[in-house]
């Protein structure tokens, strides 16, 4: 198994050359000059070192050893605690946190690169960090000044960790039917009682305190999602002087035994009259929680990118070394018994598929990150509103498409190894197991597709989509030169197809509500491939302009990979589009009894 190395060259290409992040950051008033290209480059270099050298070596051991539960106490695998402390001491846990409370205040365009490295190095380790980042985001946006002063500095410092407690045994997607109760107390706090499941990092030994964000309902709350409130429930209560007080009435009943991410403690959490504190307004807990969902769902999507990159690095190293059979065109290494398998067309198909989709994903995650930055830091009202609309539209695409592609890529990487890909010691089977969860949690990919098709497209008659389409049309209009035609023309055709598909589903849904759900998954994939065509056209434009300074062949390789995407992967939209156009009828011909 090749050792994971942070793909810094390609990250810098996307961040600095394609999206010109430094120029973006300087134009965002809310960043207050907190970041420039030199600082970002130094941070990327350091992030590459800590993920590659400190965190990645724990990945296999973490999988073999797993998190352990003993009478309510959860222990992470050997090395995790020391690595977490090293990571926290570098300020990485609070990378995008509010500087007013000790965070570094870095933009999401930088944050997505660090997240990818973290997921590529070690999925399980990354999740402890991701959940803390998500919970601090919700707390910073909706918590009282007292709560923020009390909890955020230690959470950003990595001294305390955070969780999000949403799911219950009977309530997953439908959070409106949760049973966890919060009863008001005389001192202004609440007594929280209930059971939450699938809580990532609900209990562990990495930090001295764990801060749970818990969805619950007051006894007289309205029915359904309109009656949900959000509460902060610490593992240990905090004294007035900031020191830790007595243990709160919250405990870990067990941890799940899972297919993958075994070093990540997935907990059953029991709240037995635990003291909690209201975040935001009563009965508006979902609004508070969804403040951070765009960030969290993008983060989970990036898990697919990180796993893809790790799988690719390992597979390409193996393909260069493993010798089997001769090349179809004749012996490439006649002095050896056979040629390396990288000479074979099918192996190249798999490697190029991983490479093209991973690099497209990396560009798209940076693009979505830039929209998050504009929506958060811009003082231009129109730009801010457009970015907010694009974030709403593109987040379900990023989460679902990155992770669907991530599984496909990891399976391809495993396949390159042949029988060795099925054997534990080579690491590919772990990547397949680890990446699989990303399609399920933070809202299953089917739900993401329904969100894209229903709420983000049909519900507003395609208004969000039109903004994205208009941006792409502007790029096409500005780049009509012949040199870029091989990328721009397929992009234009893909966009026209997506526009037609969007209009068809919107029209059909007016008379048949089943059309939205029937079209959603395939539609999301058509959208994803079209968005990647846009990303590849943008990358190709930069690469073409820099061919005369291509000393190491990087830009030529970028163009060749882009051509593979356009010619071999983008055509997938044709079959997907045909499935969407077939409508909902084929799904409903069978009665329930006939299944």
N, C-alpha and C positions, 0 to 999 in steps of 0.2 A: 504494500500500500504506500503510495507516494505521500510524503509529508505535505500537509496543506501550507501553501504560501499565499499570503494576501495578494490579490491581482492588482497591485498598485499602478502598474503602467496603464492598464485599461481603465481603471477608476479615474486616474488623472486625465486621460483622454476625454472621457465622458464629461467629467465635472468642469475641466478647464477649457477644453477646446470646442466641445460640442455645445455646451450650455453656458459657457463663459460666466461661471458662477461668481467670480470676483466682481465683474461688472454688475451682475444682479444684486449682490450684497451691498455694494456701494450705493445703489439706487433705492434701497429699502431703508427708509428713515428710522423705522422701529428697531433696527439692529444697532443703531448708534455707533457704527464703525467698529463693532466688536470683533469683526473677522475680516481678514484679507487673504490674498492668495498665499503669501508666505507663511502665515500662521496656519492656514488650512493644510498646506503641504507638510509642515512639521507635525501636525496632529495626525495626519494620515500615516506618515512614516512610523510614528510611535504606536498608533493603533495596529498597524501591520505587524510590528514586532511583538506586541503583547499577545495578539491573537494567534500568531503563528508559533511563537516560541514558548508561551506560558500556558495558553488555554487549549490549543489544538492537541498537544501531547496527552491531555487528560481525557480525550474523547473516547477512545476504545476502552480504557480502564473504567470510565464512568458507565459505559454500557454494560460491561461485564459485572461490575460490582453493584451498580444501581443504588438508588436511594433506599434506605432501610427504616422501617418503623418498629418501635419497641415501646409499647405501653404509652403511646401518645407522643413519644420523642422521635423525631426524624433526623437521621444522619445522612449527609451527602457523601459521595464517594471520596476516597483518598485523594488529597490534593486540591479539592474544590474550594475548601475554606481559605487556604493560603492564596490560591489564585484569585479568588473573589476579593480578598483584602488588597492584593496588589492592584487589581483592576480599579477598585474603589479609591485607593490612595492616589491614583492618577487622575481622579476627577471624572472618570468616564461615565459613572452612573448618572451624574447630573449634567451630562453633556449638553442637552437642550433645555435644561431647567432654568427657571427664573433667577437671574443674577441677584435680585433683591433678597433672595433667601439662600444664596450660596451656590446656585446653579451656574453653569458656564455660559448659558444663553446662546449656544451655537445654532445655526440654521439647520433646517431639516435636510437641505441638499447635502450638507456635510454628514448629518446624522445617518442618512440611509447608507452611506458608504461604510461607516463604522459598523452599523447593524449587519450589513452583508458579511463583512469579515468575521464578525462574532458568530453568526449562524454557520458560516462556512467552516469555522474552526471547531465549533462544539455547540450543537443545537440545545442540549439540555442546559448547559451553563448559560447560554444566551437568554433563555426564558426567565431565569431569576432576575436578570437585569431588565428585560422588556416589561415585566409586570410592574416593577417598581417605577419605571419611567411612565407607564400608562396611568398608574394610580396618582402619581404626583401631578400629572397634567390635569386630571379631573379636580384634584384638591386645589391646585393653584387657580383654576378657572372659577370654582364655585364655593370654595371654603371660606369661612370667616377669617378675618385678619388674625384672630387669636389661634385658630387651628393651623393656619399657614405658618405662623411664627413658631408654633410648638413642634410641628412635625416635618415641615419641608426641609429645613437645613440638615437634619440627620438622615433624611431619606436621600437627598441629593448626595450627601457624603458617603452613602453606602453603609452607614452605621446601622440604619434601620432599613428594612425592606417593605415592599407593598404588595398587595394582592387585589384582585377584583372578584367579589363573590356574588355571582349572578345565578347560576344554574342550581336547580333543586331536583331531587329524584323524579318528580313528576312534571317539572317545568324546565324546558330547554329553550327552544325558539320562542315559545309562547310565555314570556315572562309575566304577562298579566295575571297568571294563575298561581304566582308564588304564594307560599304560606308563611314565610318568615315574618314575625310580628315585632313591632317596635312600640313599646308602651312608654308614654311620657313620664318622667320622674320630676319630683319637686325642685331639684337643682338645675333643671333645664336639659339634663341628659335624657337618654332613652334606654330602656331595658330591652335588649334585642334577643329574641329566641327563635331558633329554627336550625335547619340543616342545609348546608350547601355542599354540592358535589363538584368534582372536576376542578378543584381550585389549585391552580398552578402555584407552587411555592407557598402553600397555606401553612406549612410548618417546615422548618429546616434549621440547620446550625450555622448558617453563614453570617447572620447578623444578630445583634443583641435584642432587637425588637422587630415585630412584624405588624404592619399597619393594614388592617383589612378594610376595604371599601365594600359595604354590604347593602344590597337592595332588600328592602323590607317594607311592610305596610303597617300603618297605624290601625287600631281596631275599627275605627269609623271611617277608614279611607274609602274613596269611591272604588267601585269594582273595575277590574281590568287594569291596563297599563297606566291609566290616569291616576291610580291610587298608589303608585310606587314612589317611595322616598329613598334617599341615599344616606348612609350613615358611615362614619369613621369609627371602627372598633379596634383598638390596639390590643395586641397580645398582652403587653404589660402597660398598666396605666402610667401616666406621666405626672410626676409631682409638680408643684408650682415652680420649683427651681429648675425644672427641666430634667431632673434625675428620674430614673425608673422606679416606679412604685410596685404595688402588689400585682400579682397575676390576675388578669381579667378572666371572666367565665367563658372562655373560648378554648376549645381543644380539638385536636386532630384525632378522629375516630379510627382512621385507617388511611393507607395510601393504595392507589390502584396498581395492579400488575398489568403492564401495558405491552403493546406490540413494539414500541420504540420509545425514544426520549426517556430511557429508563433511569437516568440520573436526575431527571426533573421530578420532584415530588408532586404528584397529582393527588390532592387530599380530599377526604371527606371532613368537613369542618362543622363542628357542633357549637352553636351559640346558646348558652343556657342562662338567660337573663344577663347577658354581657352588657357592660356599660358602653353605650355608643353616643356619638355626637352627630347631629344633623349637618349634612353638607348641602348647601343651597336651600331651596324652598321645599316645604312639604308637598308631597304628591307630584314633584317634578324631578324625581330621581333618575328617570330614564333620560331626560334632557341633559342632566349633569353627566351621566355615564357616557352618553353618546358624544359629548364634547371631545373625548379622547379616542372614540372608536375609529375615526378616520386615520389617526396616527397608529393605533394598535393594529388595525386591519392591514395597513400598509406594511407594518413591521412583520406581521405573520406571513404576508406575501413574500417578503424578502427572505424568509426562511427557505422558500423554494429556490431563490436565486443562489443563496449561500450553499445549499446542498448540491445544486447543479454544478457550481464552480468546483466544489470539492470532488465530485464525481468525475468531472471532466479532467481535472489535473491527474487523478489517479489512472483513469482509463487511457489517456494519451501517453502517459509514461509506460504503461503496460504494453500498449500497441506498438510502441517503438522498440521494445525489447523482446517481446514474445515472437518466436519464429515458428511458422506453420505454413507449409505449402509454398508454392512459387507464385509470383505475380502473374496475372493473366498474360502480360506482355513479355514474359520471360524473366529469368533469374535476375534479381536486383543485387543479391549478395552471393555470387557463385562460390565463394570460398566457404560458405556455411551450408548446413544441411537443408535450410529453408530460408525464406524471406520473412522479415518482420510483418506482422499481420496488418500494419498500417498501409501496406500496398494494396490491400484487397478493397474493392469498391464498397462492399457492404459495411466494412468496418469504418471506412471514411464517411459513409452516409450517416452512421450513428454518431461519430465524433463531430462531424459538421453540424448535425442537428442540435447536439448539446451546445456547441460553441455559438451557433447563430442565435439560438433562442436565449441562451444565458446573456449574451452581449446585448440583445434586444431588450431583455428584461432589465438589465442594469441601466440602460439608457432611459427606459420608461419609468423606473423607480425614481431616477433623478429628476425626470420631468414632473412627476407627481409631487416630489419633494419641493420643487421650485414653486409649484402652485400653492402648496401649504405655506411656504415662506411668504409669498406675495399676500396671501389671505391674512396672514398674521402680522406682518411687519410693514406693509405698504401704507402710505398716507394718501394714495390716490384712490378715491372712493370707487371709481369705475373699474379700475384694475383689480381692486380688492374683491368687488362683487363678482367679476368674471372668474377670478381664481377660486372663490368659494363655490361657484356653480360647477366649475371643472373638477374640483376636489370631490364634490358630491357625486358627480357622474363617474369619475374614474376610479374612485376607491374600490368599489366592488369588482371592477375589472382587474385592478392590480392584485387584490387579495386572491381572487379565484384563478385568474389566468396564470399568475406567477406560480401558484402551487400546483395547478393541473400540469403545467409545463414542467415544474420541478420534479414531479413523480415520473413523468415520461422520460426526462433527462437522466434521472438516477437509474431507471430501469435500462436505458440504453447503455449507460456506463457499466452497469452490472453485466449486461449482455456481451460487451466487448471482452470481458474476462472469461467468457465461456463458463466452464464448470467451476473455475476458481472464483467467479463472481458470486457463487452460491455458498462459498466457504467463508466462515467468520473472519479468519485471520487477514483477509484482503480488504475488509472494510466496506466493500460495496453493498453488501446485504444490510449492514447497519444503516447506511444512508437511505436505502429504500424504505426500511422500517421507520426511520426517524422522520423522513419528509412526508410520510403518508398522513400523519395527524394534521398537517397544515391545511389540508383540504376540508377538515372537519371542524376544528375549533375556531373561535371568534366568528361564528356564523358559517354554517356549511356552505360549500361553493354553490349548491343549488339555491340556497337562500340569497347568496350574493347575486346570482344571476337573476333571480326574481326581483331583487331590489333594483338592479340596473334596468331591467325591462319594464317593471311596473312603476315603481316610485320615481325613478330618475329619468324615464323616457316617456312612457305612455301617459303618466299622470300630468306632465306639463306639456304634452303635445310635442315632444321633441325639442323643447327650448334649450335645454342644457346641451343636448347633442349638436344642435345647430351651431352653437358657439365653437365647439371643438371642430366640427366640419369646416366652418368658415376659416378657422386658423390654418387648417391643412390646405384649404383651397388657396389661401394667401401664400403659403410656402410654394405650392405648385406654380402659381402665377409668377412668382419671383424667381423661379429656377427652371425656366424653360429651355436653357441652353442644351445643346446636343450631348455634351459630355456627361450630363447627369440624367439623360433621358431614360437609360435602362433602369433607373430607380424611380424616377418621377412618374413615368407613364403607367407602370403597374400600380403605383400608389393611387393615381387618379382613378384608375379602373376599379380598384378595391373600394375606394371611398364612394364612388358612384353606386356600386353594388350595395354598400352598407346604407347609404341614404335611401335607396329604393326599398331595401328590406325593412328599415325603420318605419317608413311610411306605410308599408303593407301591414305590419303588425299593429300599428296605431289604428289604422282603419278597421281591421278585422276585429280588434278588441271592443269596438263600439257596439257590436252586436253579439259578441261571444266572449265572455270573460275568461274562458279557458285558453284563449289564444296567447295571453301573456305568459302563463306558466309553461305552455307547450313550446313556445319559441325560445324561452329564456336562456337555457344552457348553450344551445348552438349559437344563438345570437351573441352571447357574451364572447364566445370563441371567435366568431367572425370579427367582432369589434376588436378583440385582442390582436389578431393577426394584422388587421388594418392599422391599428395603432403602432405595431412593430414595424410595419412598412414605412410609416412616417418617421419613426426613430432611425431606421436604416437609411432612409434618404438623407436625413440630417447628418448622420455619421459619414455617409459616402461623400457628401459635399465637402466636409472637412478633409477627409482622406485624399480626395482628388486634388485639392488645393495644395497638399503637402507632399505629393509624390516626389518632387524634386529634392526634398530633404529627408528622404526615406532611407537612412543609412542601414537600418536593421530589418527592413522589410515589413515593419509594423503596419504602415498605411496600405501597402499592397495587400497584406493579409486581411486587413479590414474590408477592403473592397471585394476580395474574393469570397469572404464569408457572407457579405451582404448579397452578392450575386447568388450564392447558394440559397439564401433565405428567399429571395424574390422568385427564383426559378423552381425550387423544390418544396418549399414550405408554404409560401403565400397561396399557391393554388388550392390548398386545403379548404379555403373559404367557399369554393364552388360546391362541394358536397355538403358542407355545413349549411350553406344558404338554401340548397335544395330541400334539406330537412325542415328548415324554418318555413319555407313556402308550402310545404305539404299540409300545414295547418294542424289543428288539434284533433281532427276526426280520427286519425289512426290510433290515437291514445285512448279513445273512448268507445271503440267498437266492442270490446270485451266487457261483459258484466263482471262485477266483483267476484262472483262465484266461478267464473271461467278461468281465473288466474290460477 
